[in-house]
Amino acid sequence: MWAERTNKHLVRILFDSLAALVVQILQIYTTQLLSLALATAVTCLSRPSVYWELGTSIEAFLVISTIQTIRGID
């Protein structure tokens, strides 16, 4: 009985620790993505030519991805 309660307690601690780790990893990635988005926005606003190049690159990527998807090439 005592061992069973101890095991349940240890499992609960393990899952709580795992959940905390996942949250911390998500916070790090979210912060990095927001920093990247902000840096891109500032660059695009300060230099319109970069915005044009970035836009055409994204459009080209979307066109190529769409063609590959239609053809079944992943």
Steps between C-alpha positions, in 0.01 A plus 500: 500500500776739596704405192199553275443853634870576467499382137195714419667799664822445304307465173315824575831679568642359176204621292505842668871534424446390141216750456717779642780407258264505200365841604852637535602369156188652343575834666854500359382419146218755519743769612739414216221504242371835624852645490546375145163641393580838657845514340350411161230763535751771596728405211212500253376838618845658495597364158214442257728318256557229761124475545460453124770231491352325802152515351611356168693226680192405700286506186751282316509256792119481507480443124766227509338336805160504330636346180684230699186423698290470185757269344527302822863586569548578869 
